[in-house]
Amino acid sequence: MAGADASARIENPACGDVLELTVRIADGRIAEIRFRAKGCVAAMACGSAVTELVSGKSVAEARKLRREELVRAVGGLPAASSHASHLAMDTLAAVLEQFAHKS
């Protein structure tokens, strides 16, 4: 994304899933957020859903997103795929933390 304020990339070493989030912040709100994922369908679904759930929200609101909300947004996850929601939440926390350190 052109003009990104922060980006984070996390890989799950156990399964090999990779999620990258890139964010642009304007006036304290998430003006644009994009994801790139490599891995299982659940990882891609969680990456996509996390961008939809926080887009337009303030950084503080985005930090309050809970994993349970993400899991509900994707229609639930089987136990074997719960790692995908953790990957998405960890990557979101990392990109927001990176932004906080830059600003």
C-alpha positions in Angstrom: 0.0 0.0 0.0 1.3 3.4 -0.9 1.8 5.8 2.0 1.5 3.1 4.6 2.1 4.2 8.2 2.9 0.7 9.5 3.1 -2.9 8.4 3.6 -6.2 10.3 4.2 -9.7 9.1 3.9 -12.7 11.3 4.5 -16.4 10.5 3.1 -19.3 12.5 6.1 -21.6 12.7 4.0 -24.6 13.6 1.9 -24.6 10.4 3.6 -22.1 8.1 0.7 -19.7 7.7 1.9 -16.1 7.1 -0.2 -12.9 7.6 0.9 -9.4 6.7 -1.1 -6.3 7.5 -0.4 -2.9 6.2 -2.2 0.2 7.6 -2.7 3.8 6.8 -3.9 6.0 9.7 -5.5 9.4 9.2 -6.7 11.6 12.1 -6.3 8.7 14.5 -8.5 6.4 12.5 -7.7 3.4 10.3 -8.2 5.0 6.9 -7.0 1.9 5.0 -5.9 -1.6 6.0 -4.9 -4.4 3.7 -3.8 -8.0 4.2 -1.8 -10.6 2.4 -2.0 -14.2 3.6 -0.4 -17.4 2.7 -1.7 -20.6 4.3 -4.9 -22.3 5.1 -8.4 -21.0 4.3 -9.0 -20.1 7.9 -5.9 -17.9 8.0 -7.1 -16.1 4.9 -10.6 -15.7 6.2 -9.3 -14.3 9.6 -6.9 -11.9 7.8 -9.7 -10.6 5.7 -12.2 -10.3 8.6 -9.8 -8.5 10.8 -9.4 -5.8 8.1 -13.2 -5.4 7.8 -13.7 -5.3 11.6 -11.2 -2.5 12.2 -11.4 -0.4 9.0 -12.6 3.1 9.9 -12.2 2.6 13.6 -9.9 4.6 15.8 -6.6 3.0 16.8 -7.9 2.7 20.4 -11.1 0.9 19.2 -9.0 -1.4 17.0 -6.9 -2.4 20.0 -10.1 -3.4 21.8 -11.1 -6.0 19.2 -11.3 -9.4 20.8 -10.5 -12.8 19.3 -14.0 -14.0 20.0 -15.4 -11.2 17.8 -13.2 -12.2 15.0 -14.2 -15.9 15.3 -17.8 -14.9 15.2 -17.2 -12.7 12.2 -15.9 -15.7 10.2 -18.8 -17.9 11.3 -16.8 -19.9 13.9 -13.6 -22.0 13.5 -13.0 -25.6 14.3 -10.5 -26.2 17.1 -7.9 -27.3 14.6 -8.1 -23.9 12.9 -8.1 -21.7 16.0 -4.5 -20.8 15.3 -5.7 -18.6 12.4 -7.6 -16.3 14.7 -4.5 -16.0 17.0 -2.3 -15.2 14.0 -4.7 -12.4 12.9 -5.0 -10.9 16.3 -1.2 -11.1 16.9 -0.5 -9.4 13.5 -3.1 -6.7 14.2 -1.5 -6.0 17.6 1.9 -5.9 16.0 0.9 -3.4 13.2 -0.8 -1.1 15.8 2.2 -1.3 18.0 4.5 -0.4 15.1 2.3 2.6 14.3 2.5 3.7 18.0 6.2 3.6 18.0 6.5 5.6 14.7 4.1 8.4 15.8 
